[in-house]
Amino acid sequence: MTSQENTHRNPFPTVDIIIEINGGIVLIERKNPPHGWAMPGGFVDYGESLEDSAMREAKEETSLDVDLTEQFHTYSDPNRDPRHHTITTVFIAKATGTPRAQDDAKSLGIFTEDTLPQPLAFDHAKILDDYFRHEKGDRLPFKEP
């Protein structure tokens, strides 16, 4: 094995889900570091599609069955997660029912653009800003700033 093979690393694929429900979006308060509020989401399991991962993570963290309506955007800034380099694909989903905090969610809430909790974990402030701009009809830039 060459030294290049020993040092080769790949980013971790993840998904995040913007769950639209009752006129707002579901955010979870993280139980584990990094602490803060976040969209439900997590790591894609080996052999799992992005879509299946998004539906699984939504169910695990919020108890909601979701219908994915749109693959929104992919975020790949190497600094988006302080633990390691991740690439997230963000989905927009609809849900009905009563969300309940589960798995690594300490608590959860339904928020609007004007009532977002603080602090937001990872790069979720940027993602949610992009989402609310998208909902107003703004076109997102191709490249992350």
C-alpha positions, 0 to 999 in steps of 0.5 A, spaced: 500 500 500 502 506 498 502 512 502 497 515 498 492 510 499 494 510 507 492 517 507 486 517 502 479 520 506 473 521 503 467 526 506 461 522 509 455 523 506 449 525 510 442 528 509 438 533 512 430 534 512 426 540 512 419 538 514 414 542 513 408 541 518 402 546 520 405 552 517 412 551 519 418 547 519 420 542 524 427 543 528 430 538 533 434 540 539 441 536 539 442 531 545 449 530 542 455 535 540 455 539 537 449 542 541 444 547 538 438 546 534 438 543 527 434 540 521 433 532 522 438 528 519 444 524 519 449 519 516 447 515 510 448 508 512 452 503 507 447 500 502 442 506 503 439 511 498 439 518 500 431 518 499 431 512 504 436 515 509 432 522 509 425 518 511 429 514 516 432 519 519 426 523 519 422 518 523 428 516 528 428 523 530 421 526 530 417 520 529 414 523 523 413 519 516 414 524 511 413 524 504 419 527 500 417 533 495 423 536 493 431 534 493 433 541 495 440 543 495 447 539 496 452 543 501 459 541 501 463 546 505 469 542 508 467 546 515 460 545 515 461 540 521 466 541 526 467 534 527 469 532 520 468 533 513 461 532 511 457 533 504 449 533 506 443 533 501 437 537 503 430 534 502 424 538 503 418 534 506 411 534 508 408 531 514 402 530 518 401 528 525 404 530 532 412 530 532 415 527 538 423 528 540 426 521 539 433 518 538 438 524 539 433 529 539 433 532 546 427 536 544 423 539 538 419 545 535 415 547 529 418 554 527 417 559 522 422 564 519 421 569 524 421 564 530 427 560 529 431 558 535 438 559 537 443 557 536 443 553 530 448 547 529 452 546 523 451 550 517 443 550 518 442 557 518 445 558 511 441 552 509 434 555 512 436 562 509 436 559 502 430 555 504 426 561 506 429 565 500 427 559 495 420 559 498 419 566 496 421 565 489 429 567 489 433 563 485 439 560 489 446 561 487 450 555 484 456 556 488 456 556 496 459 562 498 
